[in-house]
Amino acid sequence: MGRIVLLEEHVVNKIAAGEVIERPASIVKELVENSIDAGSTRIEICITDGGFSEITVSDNGSGIAPDDAVFAFERHATSKIKNAADLENVLTLGFRGEALSSIAAVSRLNLRTRTADSVSGTGLDIEGGNVLKNYDTASPQGTILTIRDLFFNTPARRKHMKTPNVEAGHVSDVINKFAMGYPEISFQLKTNGRLILKTPAKGNLRNSIAAVYGTETAREMLALEGANDTTELRGYIGKPSLSRASRHYQTIYINGRFVRNRIISEAVEKAYHSMLMTGRYPVFIVKIGLNPSEIDVNVHPAKTEVRILDNTDLAGFITEEVSRVLSESRLIPAAVFPKKMFPGITPVKPVQQSWQAESIGLASSKVSETPRAEYCSDENFSAELKTAVTGIAAPEQGFPSLKPLGQINGTFIAAQGDDGMYLIDQHAAHERILYEKFMARPDEHTVSEQLLFPVTLELTHQEVQTLNENILSLTDLGFVVEHFGGDSFIIRAIPAAIIENGAKEIFLDLLDYFSHNRNTISGKTLKEKLLITMACKSAIKAGDRLGMQETESLLSQLAETRNPYTCPHGRPTLVHFSGYDLEKMFKRVL
């Protein structure tokens, strides 16, 4: 007797629901996508108990015709595609026709809908996939779908869900993505009767960013817009100071569809190279327009992943455009006010160029005269901007023209600009200068130079193993190392840019880097790691006193770097106190 049987329809629907409906947020996503495809300009979402007790999605879209209402809940019933060829040019968010049947299979569902040319609306009551009632009803134009008792007939699924608060958070995240993806649509989200989000249908993406992330974040975002023969790119990218500890704040849309794509994320992150500290990620909202035939949107049940025909060209274009915006923008973070301001300021005395300035590579020159851009003051923002933002000024352009005033504790430089006061970390600033100098001619700075007095090393057994495994790489970097017996070694030559008394520390740092990054180091990455380390060890330190010429030279050279706003480790080189900030601190303004 055969063992293969055809499953009953209601069992098939429950299985399909398991693939499409992972949690309440999955339902909200599918229903909102249908509302967007219906041409809605207003979509309201209400959930109770994280969506388990009730989910209601209301829109003012085109509605469902009476003859189509019941048919819409059949498996794979769709108006979006007619045949397999249509899958190559999908322009809508929904297209497979599986969401409504899957949702109805695991809930008690009520539908009310009306099209513009219908006198009355259509109502449906469905329970566990079975239509209980089909009737005429009063209804505004559009569609109202209410889902109650989610997973009532699949208790095992319900048991493995998170708490209502956690699930409500997932729903909120989904709506945030839609709000930023479609700023021309008004979204409203309520949880247990409390308004969580409301966006204006103004078509301004920065408005939606402010509604989702707050006005302070919206202020620190930079507009992104570019195009080539195959791609349209727009959106907003965060200044490096907005970085986060995860990629959760990275939002990608392709042809209006929110997707997760590691290649695109890494393409954006590549543009922030040396601007962010290790373990930090940029914030961005990126919208990409591609020919529908160049992507496959049918590779994931929840449609959150797509396959792109040519990832390489797309990634290169994205990196190039993000790099351009960052290079054209002033990326100075606003200062965070400490309780006690400016202890230990010492005046800078105008002195002759000292031996110290010469040894650290600071030549005497004038500070660059970059024109001042208009400062975006708090007057442009109001408390009501949680739901709307207007008047956000364009980001400042270029490095500011700075006049040094003095040093603070021999570590920070206080300087005056046209738009307020700046504090500069002298070590971070010089580190950036040296890093870019080294990177401009890396081979020149890693050529070997013999030491007059070789450096002796006593290594641990693990360090000896690491040295033996990476001796060729160290040789390529300019180190000449000889075995001296046992666990002892001698460094006879070092890269040209290393200060001799720092050779041992840098060499041991590299061994440590090798031991923690096995099998992930390319030659280019390794050389950059060495140059960063050399820049750090060679730069002026906290506590070094600088004369006026040295200070001016430092600021002048910093202004001429490609990225003057962070050291190569991603720490800020300077922070800004606006005139308004200073007046507010001293209670001159309230």
N, C-alpha and C positions, 0 to 999 in steps of 0.2 A: 504494500500500500504506500502511495506517495506521501511525502512529508511536507511538501510545499503547498501552502494554502494562500488564498487571497484574503487579506485583512478586510474587516468590515470598515465601512466609510467613517464611522465615528472614531474608530481606533486610528485610522490613517490621519484624521484631522488632529487628534491629540499628539501624534508623533510629529506632525508638521508644526504644531504649536510649540513643541519643545525646541525645534530648530530656529524658529523665528522669534518666539516670545520668551526671551530669557528672564525678564523681570518687568515690573510695571513701566519702567522707563522705555522698554522696547515697544510697548503698546503706544505710549505717548508719541514716540518717534514715528511710528507707522501712521498714526492718525494725523499728526501734524503734517507729515509729508503729503498725505492725501488732500489736506486742506490747502496747502500751497499749490499743489497741482490743479486744484479747483479754482485758482485765481483769487483766493481770499486776500483781503487787505486788513482783516482783523481776525485774530485767533485767540481764544480764551481757553485756558486749561485750569481745571480745578481738580485737586486730588484730596482724598481723605485716607488717613492712616497709611501714608506712603503709597497709596494707589491700590492697596489690597481691598479696602471697603468700597471705594468708588473712584472712578476716573471719568471726567466729563471734558470733552473737547468740542468747542463750539466755533463755527466760522461763518462768514458771510459770503462764501464762495458760490459756485454755480449750482450746487445742490445735485441730487440724484433724481432722475426721472422715475415716476411711479412704476413703470414697467421694468426698470432696472434694479429697483431696490432689493428685491429678494435675490435676484440673479447675482448681485454684487457679492453675496456671501458664499457663493459656490467657489470651490477650489480652482485657482488659476483663471478666474473670471476677471478680465481686465479690458479697459478701453485704450490702453497705452500702446500695445503692440498687436499686430495682426499675424505675423509670421516670424520665422527665425531670422530673416534678413533684418527685421526691425531692431534686433538686439544690437546691431552694429551702429545704430544712430539714435540711441535712447537719449531723449532730452528732458524727460520727467524724472522726478525723484522715485516714485513708485512705478512698477511696470509688470511685476510677476503675478499680481492678483491673488496672492496667498495670505496677505495680512489679515483681512477682514474675516475670512473663514477660520483662520488659526485663532484669532482673538475670540470669536464667537464660540469656539469649541471648548474653551476653558473658563467661561464666564457667563453671567446673566447680562444680556446686552439689550439696550433700547436705542432705537434710531428714530430721529425725527428730521425730515429733510423736505425742502421745497425748491423747485427751480423757478426761474423768473417768469416763465410762461404758464405756470400751474396756479389754479385758483386756490387749491388746498394742498396741504402737505401730506407726506406719507409717513406712517408710523410702523415700526416693526418691534416685536418682542421676541428675542431668541434666547434659549437657555441650553447650554452645553451643545450648541450647534444645531438645535432643533427649533424651527420657526413655530412659535406658539400663537402669534397673532399678527395679522397684516391689516392695517386700517388707515382710513383717512383721518387727518388731525390738523389742527391749527399749528402753523409753524412759520417762522420768519424765513426769508430766502437764505439758503445755505444749509448747513448740516450740523446737527447736534447728536453726538454719540456719547452714551453713558454706559460705562462698564462697571458692573457691581460684582462683588464676591469673587474676585479673581482667584483662579485655581481651586474653586470650590469642589470640583470633581476630579482633581488631581492632587490630593493632599500631600503626596510625597514631594511634589514640586514646591508647594507652599512651605513645607517644613524646612527646606533648604534655602529659603530666602533670608536676607538680612533683616534687621529691625526696620520698622516703619520710617524712622528718622534717616537711616542710611539710604533706604530706597527713595525717600523724598529728595535726598541729595542728588541721587542719580537722575531723577526727573528734572531737577533744577539745572543740572549740567547740560542735559539734552536741550532744554529750552534756551539756555544761554547760547548754545551753538547756533540754534535757529535764529535767535535775535540778532546775532552778529552776521549771520549769513544772509539775512533778508531784512535789512534796515528799513526797507520800504513798507514792511508789514508791521502792524501794531500787535505785539504779543503781551499777554497778561497771564501770570501764573499765580494761583492761590493754593495754599496748602492748609488744610483744616480751617478754611475760612480766612486765613491771613494772607494779605497781598505780599508776594515775594518779589515779583518783578513786573514792571510795566514799561514798555518802550513806546516812543512816539513813532508814527509812520512817516518819518521825515526823509527817509532815504539817505541819511547821513550816517556812515559807519561809525564815526567817532562818537556820535550820540549814543549809539548802541553799546559801544565799548564802555562809555561812562555809566550807562545803566547797569551793565553787568559787573564791571570791575571797579567802578568809582571814578570820580573826576580826576583825582591825583594820578591815577594810572593813565587815563585818557590824555592828560596833559603831557605825559612823558613818552607818548607814542609818536613815531615818525611816519609820515605818509609814504607809501610805496606804490609806484606806478611805472610800468614799462611794458614794452611789446616788441616782438620780433615777427618773423614770417609765420611762425607756427603757434605762438603762445601770447596770451594776454596775462599780465601780472599786475595785481593791485592789492591794497590792504594797508596794514599798519604793522610796524615793527617797533619793539620796545628799545629804549636806550639800554646800554649795558647795566646801568644802575637798577633796572627793573628785573634783573635776572632772578630765577627761582631755582629751587633744589630739585625739580623734576620737570618733565616735558608736559605736565598736565595743562599748562597755560599756552600751549602751542596749538593753534587751530588752523586746519587746512581745508579748503574747499576746492573741488575740481568740478567745473561746470555747475556750480551751485550746490553740489553734494558734499556734505561733511565727510571727510575720510581720514584714516590714519595711514601715513606713508613715511616710513623711516628714511627713505632716500631724500624726500623733500625736506624733512626736518633737518637732516644732516647737511643738506645744501645751504639752508639758512644759517645753521650753526657755524659752518665753515667761514662765513663772512665775519663772524665775531671772533675769529681766531686771535688769541693773545689779548682779547678785551675782557674775558670772563675768567674768574677763578675756577680751579678744578672742581667739578661737581655742580657747577651752575649752568643753567640753560636760559636762552633768551625767551622773552614773551613775544608772541606774534600772532597776527591774524592774516593769513595769506589766501588770496583768491586767485585761482588759476583757470584760465579759459583755454580749452583745447578743442580741436576738431573731434566730435564724438566718435568718429571712426578710428581715432588713435588710442582709445581707451576701452577696456572691457570692465563694465560695471557689474557683471554677473558672476563674480568670483567669491562672494561671501553671502551667507544667508541674511545678515543684517545690512548688507550693502554698505559697509563701512570701510571696505578695501576695494581698490581698483587696480587693474593691471595696465601699465602705461607702455606703449609701444617703444618709445625711445627715452629711457630714463636719463641717459648720460647727457644729451643735449639740454634737456629740461633742467637738470641739476646745475649744470654749468651756467645757464642763463640766470637762474634764480640767485646763485651765489654772486654773480657779477652785479646784478641789480641791487641786491641788499648791500653789498660792499659799497656801491656808489652812493646810496642814501646815507650810510653811516659816515662815509668820508666827507660828505657835503654838510654834515650836521654838527652842531656843537653838543658834545656829549658830557658836559660837566654836571655832576650831580649837585643838587641843592644841599646845603649843610644841614646837619641835624644839630639842634642847639643844645650844647651842654649847659649844666646849671651855672658853672663858673666859667666866664669867658676870658680868654687871652692872658693866662698867667705867664710870667717869665718872659715878656717881650723884651728883646734887646735891640737897640737901633743898629742899623747897618752903617758902618763907617766907610766912606769912600777911600779905598786904599789901592796901592799899585797891584798889578797882577802878581799873585804869590806863587811859590813853588808848587803849592797844593793844586792850584788851578791848572797849571801846566801838566802835572802828573795825572790828573783825571780827565784831561782832554777838553778843558773849557777855554775857548778863545774869547778875548774881549770883543764885544760888539753890542749893538743897540737892540732893544726889544722890538719885535715886529709891530708895525702899526696897522693891525687888522681893523677894518671899520666895525663899529658897534651895530649889532642888530637890536631891534626892539625887544624889550623884555616882556614876557607874558605874565602880567601881574594878576593878583588874586581878584582884581576888580572884574576880570573876565568871567569869573565863576560865581555861582550863587548856590545856596543850600538846596535849591530845587533841581540842581543838575544831576541828581540821582536818576532822573528820568529823561532829562534833555540837556544838551550841551550846545551853547552857541558862543561864538566869538573866541574860540581857541586860536591863539596866534600861532603863526608858523614858527617852527623851531629856529633858534638862533643859528647863524652861519659863521663858520670860521673860528679860529682860536682868538681869544680876546687880547687886546693890547694891555699889557700889565706893567705897572711901575712898582718895583720892590720897595717895601717899607721897613722890613726888619725880619729877624729870625725869632722863632719861638722855641725855647729850649734847645737851640742848635739843631733842630730837626725839621721844622716847618718854616716856610717862607711866607710872610704876610705881604700881599701885594694889592694895589688899588687898580681897578679897572673902570671903564666908563660906566658900568652898570652895577657897581658895588665893590665888595671886597672878596679876595680870593686867598685861600690857604693852599700852599703847594707842599707836598711831601717831597723833600729834596732827594731822598734816596730813590723813590719810585720814579721821579722825573728823570734823574740821571740814568737809571736803569733802562728806561724806555729809549733814551738817546743812544746809549751804547748798544742796545739790542738791535736797533734799526741800522746802526753803523756796521755791526758785525754781519747782520743778515744781508746787507747790500753786497758784501764781498766775503762770503763764508770761507771759501778756500784760502784766501789770503790770511785769514785770522786763525786757521787751524793748521797752518804749516808748522812743522816741528822746529823748535829751537833748543839747542843743547844747553843744559844747565851747567853753570860753573861749579856748583856744589850739588851733586845728585841728592835726591830725597829718598830716605830709607823708610820702608813701610813694614809694619808687623801686622799681618792679616790673620783673621780667623779662618778656620777650615772652610766655612761656607763662602767667605770672600775669596779664598784661593780658588774654589771651584768656579765661582762666577767669573773671576779673572781669566781662568784658563778657557772657559767657554766663549769669552767675548774678546780675546786678545787681538784678533784681527780688526774688529770694529774699533777698539781703542787705538790701534796703530793708525787706522784711517783718519782718526780724529786728531792725530798729531802727538800721541803719547808714545814714548819708547821706554819699555819696562823690561827689566832683566831679573831672572830668578837669582837670589842671593843665598839660597840654602834654607831648608825647612819651610817655614811660613813667612820668610822674609823676602822682600823684593826691593829693587832700586828703580826709581824713576830717573832716567837719564836725559829725557827731552820732553818738552811740553808744548802745547799749542801756543803760537806766537802771542795771542791776545791775553793769555793768563798772566797775572802778576805772580812772580816767582814764589812769594811767601804764601800764596793761596793755592798752590798746585796740589798739595796733599789733600786739602779739604774738598776741592773740586773732584779729584780722582776718586775719593771715597764716596762722594755723592753719586758719581756715575755708576760705581759698583752697586750701590743700593738701588739705583734706578733700574739697572739690568736685572737684579734679583726679583724685583716686583713687577716687571713687565716682560716676562719671558714669552717669546714667540709672537709678540705684538709690536716689535720695534722695527721700523724701516730705517734705511740709511739716512733719509732726509729728516725724519723725526728725531733720530738720535743726534744728528748734527745740530739741529735747532735746540734740542735739550741742552747740549753743551754750551751753545752760544748764550742761551738764557742764563745758565748757571754762571758763565763767565761775566755776563753783564751785571748780574746780581753781586758777585764777589768783587768786581772792579769798581762798582759805583760808590759815590760818596756815601757815608754812613750817617745814621742819626748821631748827633753830638758833634759832627764836624762843623767848625765855624767857617763861614764864607764871607769874603769881602764884597764890596759893591760890584766890582767888575765881574767877579765870579758869579754872583747872583744874577746879574743882568745877562751874562753869557748863558747860564743855565736856562733861564726863561726863554731867551732868544732861540737857542737850539731846540728846546722842547716845542716851540711854536712851529719849527720847520719840519718836525717829524710827521710821518704819515698818519699816525694815531697818537696824538699828544695826551689823550685823556686817561689812559691806563698804563701801568707797567706791563711787561710781558706775561706776568702771572695773573693779570686781570684786576689788580688793586687800583683804585683811582689815584691819579697823580695830583689832582686838585679838586677842591670843592668851592662852591660859590655862595656868598651871602649877598643877596640883593640889597639895594638901598632901602627898599620897603621892609625887608627882614630886619635890618639893623634898627630902623626907626621903631618897628614893632617891639623889638627886644628892650628898647629903652623907653617904651610907653609913650613915644611921640605920636603914635597912631594906635588906635584900638581895633 
